[in-house]
């Protein structure tokens, strides 16, 4: 018997409904928020959390944002990879988070998480990987961070989750030392724009995937097998 399919957003919404009905989301949120001021053993009504504990969820830009070429965004290596038919699906629409981020943050608040890890799409900020900044991309992430903080959810930002600008890949990608300089410029801009509002940063997500799957095996974007 085949199981019914559902979207990620549908799964999240259904999960939020179940958690809310059971009171679990509120219980976990209260426990996590109370942790820094809890008793010495960290006990909060039967649940034990260390000081400063965050109950969080995570995503990646290419996996959820969609809007692959909207509002000035440049092409990424995963756009090129999926459009070449090298995967089962594309991220052209995905969860459409780019257009529905307010709804998604409301779902996160309903579930009761206290932290949200997301990645910033480098080509949404620098469409060509360097030089000109895309202000609409900057505005999207500024709004997302604002919504998270308004919902009392701590933003945790990953700078690179595999979506290298295709323009940089055309020049050699991570095999070209100049890509490091471009990443430095990108990171500095992100810190300058959002540093005061983001308390936790992750530099690279699973760099072994980029190095081995991307550039050695060629089983993932950019597929540059040696």
Secondary structure, DSSP 8 states (H G I E B T S, - for coil): -------HHHHHHHHHHHHHHHTHHHHHHHHHHHGGGS-TT-EETTEE--TT---EEE--HHHH---TTSTT---BHHHHHHHTT-SSS-SSSTT-HHHHHHHHHHHHHHHT-SEEEEE--HHHHSTTSSSS--HHHHHHHHHHHHHHHHTT-EEEEEEESS--BHHHHHTTGGGSTHHHHHHHHHHHHHHHHHTTT--EEEEES-HHIIIIIITTS-SSTT----
